[in-house]
Amino acid sequence: MKRNTLVQTAALIGAGLVIAIVANAFASRDRKLAIVGTYPNALKVPAREVAPPPVQPVTAVPTTTTTSPPTATATTATQPTATAAITTVGLNPAAKTPAATTTTTTAPTPHAPQPTPPSEDHFLPHPDKPYVEIAFADVKTLHGRNVLFLDALRTSVYEQGHIAGARPYSVWESDIEDKVRKLFDERSDPRDQSLPIVIYCSGGDCEDSHMLAQKLWGIQFNNLYVYKDGFPDWQQHNAPIHTGANP
Amino acid sequence: MKRFLTHPWLTIRVQIALGAIFVIAALPKIADPPSFAHMIYNYRLVPSSMINISALAMPWVELLAGLALILGVWKTAARNVVAIMLAVFIIAISINLFRDNAIDCGCFNVADRGKTHEQRIFDMKVDVFRDLGMLLMVGQLWWAGKREEDEQLSRNP
């Protein structure tokens, strides 16, 4: 390759980089990206979720109405110490998240009818796990208790419709670290950090809510719940929805 | 056959078509960098710290290379950039096909289209063949450029 061509090739790439950085500096809030982002599991291929086989109908067993326990799946790990977390708020909380050692465990499925524990016991802090995945019934219960809801979808999607009262917390937008820092300031008392927070995105293979939960868990929030089926499920149940930029 | 494949009539059309494809591909990514960053993240090949800068710079490089091809400015450099990008895309999609990691390629559209695993895998195979086709177009440009150089050399030894 001629030297002149090499210089021109490098100039094209360099010009693209410079224009990109300048354009990003002037971009609107929901289009802007932090130059260096923090994405745990960026190199980890997600395990494919396989749909469970269809359940055979049982006719001989008498039916009993029960409420399933809230915890379907929990991700376990060790939460960083409070001092370490507070000093690094908003800088790189995920970096100290032991993602590599994270293991997924499934709670026993209630094959047989089990007594439902009192609802107060459902949503206790769980500092050993970044988040607990919950389904609609528990999400609805927490919504009824005015628990904080965080919408991890893009702001433009949030404005089209979100769970009533939820705040926009898109992990892909540049102001996420500021929002996380602000939430930490709001709830700097350890007792406040033990209050339940529900995080959701679009369900299915959407990981944004899990990423946000990991960020928050990294700064000492220890009672985080991920709404596994996300906003589409909430809509299907005709639960309260708000549109626009406000919660 | 060789004469037809390296004829300026064909070369100029291939050059403009390739440039137009790259310009069209760049626009949605420039319009929504966070969504493109999400697409890059889904490939699970780019380190965390490099995802955002790649999502910001790649579309602009695509746009500049595409415009250069359309306008006939710095043709060889633009052709090299396009060839490098296509090779990277083909390798990245192929690795994910091998890993059975079904993703939207984010080539022309950065919105999540809610496809099933099987639909995504099928689309990824189509994307690889499409990119190979574009790489053939780059090959035509390279071949025609080489022939032009040879002819110039024979005229002015």
Interface residues (C-beta under 8 A of the other chain):
Chain A: M1 K2 T5 Q8 T9 A11 L12 I13 A15 G16 L17 I19 A20 I21 A23 N24 A27 D30 R31 K32 L33 A34 I35 V36 G37 T38 Y39 P40 N41 A42 L43 K44 V45 P46 R48 R154 S170 W172 E173 S202 G204
Chain B: I30 A31 D32 P33 P34 S35 A37 H38 Y41 R44 L45 V46 P47 S48 S49 I51 N52 I53 A55 L56 A57 M58 P59 W60 V61 E62 L63 L64 A65 A68 W74 T76 A77 A78 N80 V81 R99 D100 N101 A102 D112 G114 H117
